């Protein structure tokens, strides 16, 4: 059972796994995009700030060199002082005199001191050294180092990207959880509505597929109920019109002829009045049972003896139709706490239907299962078509098999018998089901708790 349950949940689990994978993929994509944007931004900011820093360093270096030259009066003495200055140690700085003679660095001096240090160096790369508005030389390079505004930019970008990816994942996961919870609630609500309408149907799908299937089944059921509602008035009118027509015709004839009705005519009128009274009584009883206001007079009684009495009551009709009633009481002496008259009404209806549709045999059995009485009634008739089984207990529903088995000249049933039987059994907190195979017969299974004193 547990394996079957897990197997039924497998499609839903696969969909949940796929949803989590999609969320992880989206979060990973967001992390990569954010990391790339962050890295590009830090690279741009670093380049921009380095450019500004280079300008400031150029100005500061020019001021330092011009001040040193002004202090010592020549580049030879100035460079000797600069050589011992800790500010310029290890820096890539080159200084040329106004005559384009390389005066710094000393360690790179060569016999061709008039040539620049790098042969391909352009004049545009040099910065002038000004003293009192006059150019006293040029320099190239900076006396300071580049400042790292964002240390380790790649690591910073990856960290920010992962952080944003996690935030995106948790936000989307929360939204997905809320969405999934909403779907489960809607699905549960639709399942509860559908189970009340079509309890014999089950749905193996999950998620949105389950909701779509439930809505489709509910829509089909509502369409069928609407069709049934429209036809119900016509059915009731038809059921009442026939006896009323007979009554009116007989009474009009008696009035016109000014003669008393014969005994046979009074019997016919009484039968028609009985039919109308029974139809109205069935409708009232069905309404009370379905609304939960039906009064049950429960007491202990031997249900096996009741079935045996009903079997004897139907024995004469069975002999006329050459049908054998086979009754097996496997729980002799069993008592049932229920409304004896209501249970008798249900059994008489089901047994009468079985006798009417049987070809040669009706089998009835009584067993006890887990503190429940189980009554099985089986006939060997033509059976019920499979597509009719879900609607068998609907009010005013007449199957094709019942129409075929109707004797010629007899009036059709009202289509309320099985609906009333189902409502009475459910009022006792029991259940009634039907199973049938075409050309093999039909089996009705009634399950009643031995005792249930609620409502």
C-alpha positions in Angstrom: 0.0 0.0 0.0 2.8 2.4 0.9 4.6 1.5 -2.4 1.4 2.2 -4.4 0.9 5.5 -2.5 4.5 6.6 -3.3 4.1 5.5 -6.9 1.0 7.7 -7.2 2.9 10.6 -5.8 5.8 10.1 -8.3 4.5 12.4 -11.1 4.0 15.2 -8.5 7.5 14.6 -7.1 9.0 14.8 -10.5 7.2 18.1 -11.3 8.4 19.5 -7.9 12.0 18.4 -8.8 11.8 20.0 -12.2 10.4 23.2 -10.6 13.3 23.3 -8.2 15.8 22.8 -11.0 14.2 25.6 -13.0 14.5 27.9 -9.9 18.1 26.9 -9.4 18.9 27.6 -13.1 17.2 31.0 -13.0 19.1 31.9 -9.7 22.4 30.7 -11.2 21.7 32.7 -14.4 20.9 35.8 -12.2 24.1 35.3 -10.2 26.3 35.0 -13.4 24.7 38.1 -14.9 25.0 40.1 -11.7 28.6 39.0 -11.3 29.4 40.1 -14.8 27.7 43.4 -14.3 29.5 43.9 -11.0 32.9 43.0 -12.5 32.4 45.3 -15.5 31.3 48.2 -13.1 34.3 47.7 -10.8 36.7 47.5 -13.8 35.2 50.7 -15.2 35.3 52.5 -11.9 38.9 51.4 -11.3 40.0 52.6 -14.7 38.3 55.9 -14.2 39.7 56.5 -10.8 43.2 55.4 -11.9 43.0 58.0 -14.7 42.0 60.7 -12.2 44.7 59.5 -9.8 47.3 59.6 -12.6 46.4 63.3 -13.3 46.8 64.2 -9.7 50.1 62.3 -9.4 51.4 64.0 -12.5 50.7 67.4 -11.0 52.2 66.5 -7.7 55.3 65.0 -9.4 55.7 68.1 -11.5 55.5 70.3 -8.4 58.0 68.1 -6.5 60.5 68.2 -9.4 60.2 71.9 -10.0 60.6 72.7 -6.3 63.7 70.5 -6.1 65.2 72.1 -9.2 64.5 75.6 -7.9 66.1 74.6 -4.6 69.4 73.3 -6.0 69.6 75.4 -9.2 70.6 72.5 -11.6 69.5 69.1 -12.6 72.8 67.5 -11.6 72.4 68.6 -8.0 68.7 68.1 -8.0 69.0 64.5 -9.3 71.6 63.7 -6.6 69.1 64.8 -4.0 66.3 62.9 -5.8 68.5 59.8 -5.8 68.4 59.8 -2.0 64.7 60.7 -1.7 62.6 57.9 -0.5 59.6 59.2 -2.5 61.2 58.2 -5.8 62.9 55.0 -4.8 61.8 52.1 -7.1 59.5 54.3 -9.2 59.4 54.2 -13.0 60.2 57.9 -13.4 62.3 59.5 -16.2 63.4 63.1 -16.3 64.8 65.1 -19.2 66.3 68.5 -19.1 65.1 71.3 -21.3 67.7 70.2 -23.8 66.2 66.7 -24.0 69.1 65.2 -22.0 68.1 62.3 -19.8 69.0 63.2 -16.2 67.1 60.5 -14.3 67.5 57.7 -13.4 71.2 57.6 -12.9 71.5 53.8 -13.1 70.2 53.9 -16.6 72.7 56.5 -17.8 74.7 55.6 -20.9 77.2 57.3 -23.2 74.2 58.3 -25.4 72.5 60.3 -22.6 70.9 62.5 -25.2 68.7 59.6 -26.4 65.6 58.8 -24.6 65.4 55.7 -22.5 62.9 54.0 -24.8 63.5 54.6 -28.5 59.7 54.5 -29.3 58.7 56.9 -26.7 56.6 59.7 -27.9 56.7 63.3 -26.7 53.0 63.2 -26.0 53.8 60.8 -23.1 55.9 63.4 -21.3 54.7 66.0 -18.9 56.4 69.5 -18.7 58.2 70.7 -15.6 57.3 74.3 -15.0 59.1 76.9 -12.9 57.9 80.4 -12.9 56.0 79.8 -16.1 59.0 78.4 -18.0 59.7 74.8 -19.0 62.8 73.5 -17.3 62.4 69.9 -18.3 60.0 67.0 -18.9 59.2 63.8 -17.1 57.5 60.6 -17.9 55.9 58.1 -15.4 54.5 58.7 -12.0 56.2 58.9 -8.6 53.4 57.0 -7.0 51.5 53.7 -7.4 48.0 53.0 -8.7 45.4 53.0 -6.0 43.1 49.9 -5.8 39.7 51.3 -5.0 38.2 47.7 -5.3 40.7 45.1 -4.1 40.2 41.7 -5.7 37.5 42.7 -8.1 36.9 39.2 -9.5 36.3 37.8 -6.0 34.1 40.8 -5.1 32.0 40.3 -8.3 31.6 36.6 -7.6 30.6 37.2 -4.0 28.0 39.8 -5.0 26.7 37.6 -7.8 26.2 34.6 -5.4 24.5 36.8 -2.9 22.1 38.2 -5.4 21.5 34.7 -6.8 20.7 33.3 -3.3 18.3 36.2 -2.7 16.6 35.6 -6.1 16.4 31.9 -5.4 14.8 32.3 -2.0 12.4 34.9 -3.2 11.3 32.8 -6.1 11.2 29.7 -3.9 8.9 31.5 -1.5 6.7 32.7 -4.4 6.7 29.1 -5.8 5.7 27.7 -2.4 2.8 30.2 -2.1 1.8 29.4 -5.6 2.0 25.6 -4.9 0.0 26.0 -1.7 -2.7 27.9 -3.5 -2.8 25.2 -6.2 -3.1 22.5 -3.4 -5.9 24.4 -1.7 -7.8 24.9 -5.0 -7.2 21.3 -5.9 -8.4 20.1 -2.5 -11.5 22.3 -2.7 -12.3 21.0 -6.2 -11.7 17.5 -5.1 -14.1 17.9 -2.2 -16.7 19.3 -4.6 -16.0 16.6 -7.2 -16.1 13.8 -4.6 -19.6 14.9 -3.5 -20.8 14.9 -7.1 -19.0 11.9 -8.6 -17.5 9.9 -5.7 -16.8 6.9 -8.0 -14.4 8.8 -10.1 -10.7 9.2 -9.1 -8.0 11.4 -10.5 -4.4 10.2 -10.7 -2.9 13.5 -11.9 -1.5 16.3 -9.6 -1.0 20.0 -9.7 -2.5 22.0 -12.5 -3.5 18.8 -14.4 -5.5 17.7 -11.4 -7.2 21.1 -11.2 -8.0 21.0 -14.9 -9.3 17.5 -14.7 -11.5 18.3 -11.6 -12.9 21.4 -13.3 -13.7 19.4 -16.4 -15.4 16.7 -14.4 -17.3 19.3 -12.4 -18.3 21.1 -15.5 -19.6 17.8 -17.0 -21.5 17.1 -13.8 -23.0 20.6 -13.7 -24.0 20.2 -17.3 -25.6 16.9 -16.6 -27.3 18.4 -13.5 -28.6 21.3 -15.5 -29.9 18.9 -18.1 -31.5 16.8 -15.3 -33.0 19.8 -13.7 -34.6 20.8 -17.0 -36.0 17.3 -17.6 -37.0 16.8 -13.9 -39.9 19.2 -14.2 -41.0 17.4 -17.4 -40.6 14.0 -15.7 -42.7 15.0 -12.7 -45.3 16.6 -14.9 -45.4 13.4 -17.0 -45.7 11.2 -13.9 -48.6 13.4 -12.5 -50.3 14.0 -15.8 -51.2 10.4 -16.5 -53.1 9.8 -13.2 -54.7 13.2 -13.3 -55.9 12.7 -16.9 -57.5 9.4 -15.9 -59.1 11.0 -12.8 -60.4 13.9 -14.8 -61.8 11.7 -17.6 -63.6 9.5 -15.2 -65.0 12.4 -13.2 -66.0 14.3 -16.3 -67.8 11.3 -17.7 -69.6 10.8 -14.4 -70.7 14.4 -14.3 -71.9 14.5 -17.9 -73.8 11.2 -17.6 -75.0 12.1 -14.2 -74.4 8.5 -13.2 -72.5 7.0 -10.3 -69.1 5.4 -10.9 -68.8 1.7 -11.0 -66.7 -0.3 -8.6 -64.1 -1.0 -11.3 -63.8 2.7 -12.1 -63.4 3.6 -8.4 -60.6 1.0 -8.2 -58.8 2.6 -11.2 -59.2 6.0 -9.7 -57.8 4.7 -6.4 -54.7 3.2 -8.2 -54.0 6.5 -9.9 -54.3 8.4 -6.6 -51.9 5.9 -5.0 -49.4 6.5 -7.8 -49.5 10.2 -7.3 -49.2 9.8 -3.5 -46.3 7.5 -3.9 -44.5 9.8 -6.3 -44.9 12.8 -4.0 -43.9 10.7 -0.9 -40.8 9.5 -2.7 -39.8 13.1 -3.6 -40.4 14.2 0.0 -38.5 11.3 1.4 -35.5 11.9 -0.9 -35.4 15.6 -0.1 -35.4 14.8 3.6 -32.7 12.2 3.3 -30.4 14.3 1.2 -30.8 17.3 3.5 -30.1 15.2 6.6 -33.5 15.9 8.2 -34.9 12.3 7.8 -36.0 10.9 11.2 -34.6 7.4 11.8 -36.1 5.2 14.5 -33.2 3.0 15.3 -33.3 -0.2 17.2 -31.6 -3.6 17.3 -33.1 -6.2 14.9 -31.9 -9.4 13.2 -31.1 -8.3 9.7 -30.7 -11.9 8.5 -34.3 -12.7 9.5 -35.5 -9.6 7.7 -33.8 -10.7 4.5 -35.3 -14.1 4.9 -38.8 -12.6 5.3 -38.4 -10.5 2.2 -37.1 -13.6 0.3 -40.3 -15.4 1.2 -42.4 -12.4 0.3 -40.9 -12.4 -3.2 -40.9 -16.2 -3.6 -44.3 -16.3 -5.3 -43.3 -13.7 -7.9 -40.0 -15.6 -8.5 -41.8 -18.9 -9.0 -44.1 -17.3 -11.6 -41.0 -16.1 -13.5 -39.1 -19.4 -12.9 -36.4 -17.6 -11.0 -34.5 -19.2 -8.1 -33.6 -17.0 -5.1 -30.5 -18.4 -3.4 -29.9 -16.9 0.1 -26.8 -17.6 2.2 -26.7 -16.2 5.7 -23.1 -16.5 6.8 -23.7 -14.5 10.0 -26.6 -16.2 11.6 -28.1 -14.3 14.5 -26.4 -11.0 13.6 -28.1 -7.9 14.9 -28.1 -4.5 13.3 -28.8 -1.1 15.0 -30.7 0.8 12.4 -34.2 1.8 11.3 -35.8 -1.5 10.4 -38.4 -0.1 8.1 -35.9 2.0 6.1 -33.5 -0.9 5.7 -36.5 -3.1 4.6 -37.5 -0.4 2.1 -33.9 -0.5 0.6 -33.7 -4.2 0.5 -37.1 -4.6 -1.0 -36.2 -2.1 -3.8 -32.8 -3.8 -4.6 -34.2 -7.3 -4.4 -37.2 -6.4 -6.5 -35.0 -4.8 -9.2 -32.7 -8.0 -9.2 -35.8 -10.2 -9.5 -37.2 -8.1 -12.4 -33.9 -8.2 -14.4 -32.8 -11.8 -13.6 -33.0 -14.5 -16.1 -32.9 -17.6 -13.8 -31.3 -16.8 -10.5 -30.9 -14.2 -7.8 -28.1 -14.7 -5.2 -28.3 -13.0 -1.8 -25.6 -13.2 0.9 -25.0 -11.7 4.4 -21.6 -11.6 5.9 -19.9 -9.7 8.8 -16.7 -7.7 8.0 -15.0 -5.5 10.6 -18.1 -4.6 12.6 -20.1 -4.1 9.4 -22.9 -6.0 7.9 -22.3 -6.6 4.2 -25.3 -7.6 2.0 -24.7 -8.7 -1.5 -27.5 -9.1 -4.1 -26.6 -10.5 -7.5 -28.7 -11.3 -10.5 -27.8 -13.0 -13.8 -29.6 -10.6 -16.0 -28.3 -8.6 -19.0 -26.3 -6.3 -16.8 -25.8 -2.5 -16.9 -23.7 -0.8 -19.5 -20.4 0.5 -18.0 -21.1 4.1 -19.0 -24.3 4.1 -17.1 -22.9 3.0 -13.8 -21.7 6.5 -12.5 -25.3 7.8 -13.0 -27.1 4.7 -11.6 -28.1 6.4 -8.3 -29.1 9.8 -9.8 -32.7 10.8 -9.3 -35.0 10.2 -12.3 -32.3 8.3 -14.1 -33.6 5.3 -16.1 -31.0 3.1 -17.7 -31.4 1.3 -21.0 -31.6 -2.0 -19.3 -34.6 -1.0 -17.1 -36.4 0.2 -20.2 -35.7 -3.0 -22.1 -36.9 -5.1 -19.1 -40.2 -3.1 -18.7 -43.2 -5.3 -19.4 -45.4 -4.2 -22.3 -48.3 -2.0 -21.2 -46.8 -1.3 -17.8 -46.0 2.2 -16.6 -42.3 3.0 -16.2 -40.8 3.6 -12.8 -40.2 7.1 -11.5 -36.4 6.7 -11.5 -36.2 7.5 -7.7 -35.9 4.1 -6.2 -32.1 3.8 -6.3 -31.6 7.4 -5.3 -33.8 6.9 -2.2 -32.0 3.6 -1.4 -28.6 5.4 -1.6 -29.8 8.3 0.6 -31.2 5.9 3.2 -28.1 3.9 3.4 -25.9 7.0 3.7 -28.2 8.3 6.4 -27.1 5.2 8.3 -23.5 6.0 7.6 -23.2 3.1 5.2 -22.5 2.7 1.5 -24.1 1.1 -1.5 -22.2 0.3 -4.7 -23.0 -1.4 -8.0 -20.8 -3.5 -10.3 -22.0 -5.0 -13.5 -20.7 -6.9 -16.6 -22.7 -6.8 -19.8 -24.6 -10.0 -20.4 -23.4 -11.5 -17.1 -25.4 -9.7 -14.4 -25.3 -7.0 -11.8 -24.2 -7.0 -8.1 -25.3 -4.5 -5.5 -23.2 -4.4 -2.3 -24.7 -2.7 0.8 -22.4 -2.1 3.7 -23.8 -1.0 7.1 -22.1 -0.4 10.4 -23.4 -2.7 13.1 -23.9 0.3 15.4 -23.6 4.0 14.7 -25.8 6.1 16.9 -24.7 9.5 15.5 -27.4 11.6 14.0 
